[in-house]
Amino acid sequence: MLTDDNDKTMLKDLLYKISLALFPTLYYLCSRLWLSTCRLTIRGQEHIEAAREKGGVIAPFWHYSIVYLFHHLCGYGGVVLVSASRDGEYVARTAERFGLEPVRGSSNKQGVQALKKLLRAMKEGKHLGIVADGSQGPARVFQPGAIFLASKTGAPILPMVWAADRYITFNSWDMTVVPKLFSRIVLRYGQPMYVPPKLDADGIEEHRLKVEEAMNRIYDQAWAEFDIKDHDGGQGRTRK
């Protein structure tokens, strides 16, 4: 029987370590089996081919889409920015199972170190996957980090969005989507977008809005193929 807070803390840490050892592998195996039943159609394949000719690519995606994109990007390699939080360790280890290199950090914690690692990876020609609306949202509102990295490295920004005809959503801030078994998926790549070097704050905001508009445009196009306006019923981004 637990007698004090130290015992409870030790048990909690033990369970955390066990779950860290088991969850990423179990998730990888289950998701590969589950999502391999889905039928994928890719729109804009020429855009990813054009972008990759330039070397490293910055591929932003909305947070809701992370489950299927881990599956889709398996084998592509590259780095992904993962929250430095305790729960982020699950995502980081899962990313490794899919052949991706996690870089830990956020705007609130370890941000400078993460930025340096991302810049180093991009200079080495590695691709970067980045959650465009961050780890806490607002949903489908583009955060400036990818614009800053593109301005520093000259790498193209390649928007990436997918939709499914049948899916499950979680009750989270982004309404995370999991495609159902044997569902149809459309994945759209947008045209590569370039930003000038040495952007100031106004320039970063200008290009942030441009990329946000492009990503939400292809979001609309992807879901419209299944006659769906918003996967979250319009709870994401403020519509004008």
WOJO-V102389 format. One record per pair of residues at least 4 apart in sequence whose C-alpha atoms are under 7 Angstrom apart, sorted by the first residue. I is the first residue (numbers start at 1). J is the second residue. If there is no record, write none. Layout:
I|J / I|J
This chain:
2|7 / 2|8 / 3|7 / 4|8 / 5|9 / 6|10 / 7|11 / 8|12 / 9|13 / 10|14 / 11|15 / 12|16 / 13|17 / 14|18 / 15|19 / 16|20 / 17|21 / 18|22 / 19|23 / 20|24 / 20|90 / 22|26 / 23|27 / 24|28 / 24|90 / 24|93 / 24|94 / 24|97 / 25|29 / 25|97 / 26|30 / 27|31 / 28|32 / 28|94 / 28|97 / 29|33 / 30|34 / 31|35 / 32|36 / 32|71 / 34|181 / 35|181 / 37|181 / 37|182 / 38|181 / 38|182 / 38|183 / 38|184 / 38|185 / 39|182 / 39|183 / 39|184 / 39|185 / 40|184 / 40|185 / 40|186 / 41|185 / 41|186 / 41|187 / 42|186 / 42|187 / 42|188 / 43|187 / 43|188 / 43|189 / 44|188 / 44|189 / 44|190 / 45|49 / 45|189 / 46|50 / 47|51 / 47|189 / 47|190 / 47|191 / 47|192 / 48|52 / 48|189 / 49|53 / 51|57 / 51|156 / 51|192 / 52|56 / 52|57 / 55|125 / 56|122 / 56|125 / 56|126 / 56|127 / 56|155 / 57|127 / 57|128 / 57|155 / 57|156 / 57|157 / 57|158 / 58|127 / 58|128 / 58|129 / 58|155 / 58|156 / 58|157 / 58|158 / 59|128 / 59|129 / 59|130 / 59|157 / 59|158 / 59|159 / 59|160 / 60|129 / 60|130 / 60|131 / 60|132 / 60|158 / 60|159 / 60|160 / 61|130 / 61|131 / 61|132 / 61|159 / 61|160 / 61|161 / 62|131 / 62|132 / 62|133 / 62|140 / 63|131 / 63|133 / 63|174 / 64|174 / 64|175 / 64|176 / 64|177 / 65|69 / 65|162 / 65|176 / 65|177 / 66|70 / 67|178 / 68|72 / 68|178 / 69|73 / 70|74 / 70|98 / 74|98 / 74|99 / 75|99 / 77|99 / 77|100 / 78|100 / 78|101 / 78|126 / 78|127 / 78|128 / 79|100 / 79|101 / 79|102 / 79|103 / 79|127 / 79|128 / 79|129 / 80|100 / 80|101 / 80|102 / 80|103 / 80|128 / 80|129 / 80|130 / 81|102 / 81|103 / 81|104 / 81|105 / 81|129 / 81|130 / 82|88 / 82|91 / 82|92 / 82|102 / 82|103 / 82|104 / 82|105 / 83|88 / 83|104 / 83|105 / 83|106 / 83|135 / 84|88 / 84|104 / 84|105 / 84|106 / 84|109 / 84|110 / 88|92 / 89|93 / 90|94 / 91|95 / 92|96 / 92|102 / 93|97 / 94|98 / 95|99 / 95|100 / 95|101 / 95|102 / 96|100 / 96|101 / 96|102 / 103|114 / 104|114 / 105|109 / 105|110 / 105|111 / 105|114 / 106|110 / 106|111 / 107|111 / 110|114 / 111|115 / 112|116 / 113|117 / 114|118 / 115|119 / 116|120 / 117|121 / 118|122 / 119|123 / 119|149 / 120|124 / 121|125 / 121|126 / 122|126 / 122|127 / 122|153 / 123|153 / 132|142 / 132|143 / 133|137 / 133|138 / 133|139 / 133|140 / 133|141 / 133|142 / 133|143 / 134|143 / 139|173 / 139|174 / 139|236 / 139|237 / 140|236 / 140|237 / 141|212 / 141|237 / 142|208 / 142|212 / 144|148 / 144|204 / 144|208 / 145|149 / 146|150 / 147|151 / 147|204 / 147|207 / 147|208 / 148|152 / 148|204 / 149|153 / 150|154 / 150|155 / 150|156 / 150|157 / 150|195 / 151|195 / 151|196 / 151|197 / 151|198 / 151|199 / 152|197 / 152|198 / 154|197 / 156|192 / 156|193 / 156|194 / 157|192 / 157|193 / 157|194 / 158|189 / 158|190 / 158|191 / 158|192 / 158|193 / 159|189 / 159|190 / 159|215 / 160|188 / 160|189 / 160|190 / 161|187 / 161|188 / 161|189 / 161|218 / 161|219 / 162|185 / 162|186 / 162|187 / 162|188 / 162|222 / 163|185 / 163|186 / 163|187 / 163|222 / 163|223 / 164|179 / 164|183 / 164|184 / 164|185 / 164|186 / 165|183 / 165|184 / 165|185 / 165|226 / 166|179 / 166|180 / 166|183 / 167|177 / 167|178 / 167|179 / 167|180 / 168|177 / 168|178 / 168|179 / 168|180 / 169|175 / 169|176 / 169|177 / 169|178 / 170|175 / 170|176 / 170|177 / 171|175 / 172|176 / 175|232 / 179|183 / 186|222 / 188|218 / 188|222 / 190|218 / 199|203 / 199|204 / 200|204 / 201|205 / 202|206 / 203|207 / 204|208 / 205|209 / 206|210 / 207|211 / 208|212 / 209|213 / 210|214 / 211|215 / 212|216 / 213|217 / 214|218 / 215|219 / 216|220 / 217|221 / 218|222 / 219|223 / 220|224 / 220|229 / 221|225 / 223|227 / 223|228 / 223|229 / 223|230 / 224|228 / 224|229 / 230|234 / 232|236
